[in-house]
Amino acid sequence: DSPHSACIAFVLDISEEKKALASLQESEERFRFMADAAPAMIWMSDQAGQIVYLNKTWTDFTGVALADAKGFD
């Protein structure tokens, strides 16, 4: 009986996923910049109708911050 050791290794290339995530984040930043600069109230809700985004014009006009409005429908 001799002790055996084993090593299993694998390499996973996640460069495409990282590129996709960076692209998505950049797109979201561009949207928020555009939406916050718009002279109109803009909001987004999820599939359940819950508020997930309010632009600056909306929060300035209503005085309600996104953190306070999240979950409203």
CORVEN-V106202 format. One record per helix or strand. SS is the DSSP state (~ for helix, > for strand). FROM is the first residue (numbers start at 1). TO is the last residue. If there is no record, write none. Layout:
BEGIN
SS_FROM_TO, SS_FROM_TO
END
This chain:
BEGIN
~_15_37, >_43_45, >_51_54, ~_56_62, ~_66_69
END
